[in-house]
């Protein structure tokens, strides 16, 4: 058994639980309304994307053996995860999934670099509205990739 893939699969599942919780907090905070709740929703959206990106980083390091570098590495990581790498791995994310995540990546940058009173509440509302669907497609893609990891973790046993 290739234990590193088995361990990675478990880490991904555990972290996805945390990401899902951040998304639920964002939705709940926004649903309550009020300026402070928009701020709380924005922070939880930040947590949703940061956790998702952490999962992708683990895959890039452990499976691909390389993490993009430079000022655009966050966007390049999304692109890398859509690649089919023969002999290494199938795509982690579908291109449409990565495109949906790009908006959350951009918003995370805004949250990190603006004061809360500068947040665009319309954008927060749009991201919250699309969050359930985004969660579902990311979860589907990660589950598909998880099945690959399960099979790959037993590749050395098939002799």
N, C-alpha and C positions, 0 to 999 in steps of 0.2 A: 504494500500500500504506500502511496506517495502521501505522507501525512501532511505535508505543507499545503496541499490543495484541500484536504479534508479540514484542516484548521482554518484556512482562508474561508471556506464555505460557512463554517460556524461563525466566524467573525462578521462576515457579511450579513448573515441572518440576524445576529445580535444588533449590529449597528442599524440595520433597516428598521428594527423595532423602535430604536431611538429616533430615527428620521421620521417615521410614521407618527410618533408621539408629538414631535415638533410641529408637524403639519396639522395635527388635530388641535394643538394649542393655538396655532395661528387662526384656524377657522373659528374656534370658540371665542377668542379674543375679539375678532372682527365682528362676529355676530352680536356681541354685547353692545357694540357701538361706542361712540365717544372718542375724543382725541387720544386719550391715554390707551384706549384699546386698539386704535389704529397703530400706535407705536408698538404695543405689545405684539400685535399681529405681524408687523414688519420685522421685529426681532425674531419671532418664531419662523417666519419665512426665511430669514437669514440662516437660522439653525437647520431648517429643512435642506437648503441647498448645501450648506457646509458639510452636513453629515453625508449627503449623497456624494459629494465630491471626495470625501474621505474614503468612501467605499471604492470609488474609481481609482484613487491614488494607490490603494492597497493592491488592486488588480494590476495596475501599471507596473508597480515595483515587483510584485511577486510572480506574476505570470509573464508579462511582457519583458521584464528586466530593464525597463527604461521609463522614466518620467520626463515629460517635456520640460524644457528649461526656457528662461527668458521672460520678458514682460507679458507675453501672450500665452503663457503656459496653461492657464485655466481653460481658455477656449480650445487650445490645442489638445488638452486632455480629453475634452468631449469628442473632438474629431478622432483621436486615437481610439477611443472606445467604440467607434462605429466601424472600425476596420476589421475585415476578416483577415487574420494573419495565418496563412497556411502552415501547418505543422506546429503551430503554437496555440491558437484559440480561434473560436468563431467571434463574430461581433458581440460585444457586451451589450451595446445599446443599438436599437434601430435608429436610422437617420432622423426619422420624425420625432423619436423620443429625445434625442440630443437637441433637436431644434426647440422643443418645448422647454428643455432645461436651460437653454441659452438665456431665456428671458429671466429666469430665476437667478442665474449667474450674474447678469447685468444688474439686477435689483440688489443682490447681495453687495455688490460694489458700491451702490448708492447708499445703502444702509451704513456701510463702514465709513463712508466719506462725507456724509451730510449730517446736519443737525436734524433732530426729529421734526422740528417745525417746518423743515423744507421737504418732507416726504410728500409725494404726490398720492393723495388718498384714492384717486381714481385708479392709479396703477396698483395700489394695494388691493383694491376691490377686484380688479381684473385677475390678479394673480390668485387671490383667494377663490374666485369663481372657477378658475381652471385647475386649481390644486387637486381636487378629487380625481379628475381624469389623468393628470400628470402622475399622481401617485400610482394609479393603476397601471399605466404603461411602463413606468420605471420598474414597478414590482414584477410585472410580467417578464420584462427583459432580464431582470436579475434572477428570477426563478429559472428561466431558460438557461442562463449562464451557470447557475448553481447546478443544474443537471449535468452540464458539461464538466464542471469541477468534480462532481461525484464520479462520473465515468473516468475522468482523467486520473483521479486519485487511485484507481484500481488498474491503470494501464500496465503497470509492471507485473501484474498477476496473470495477465493473459499470455501465456507461453505455450 
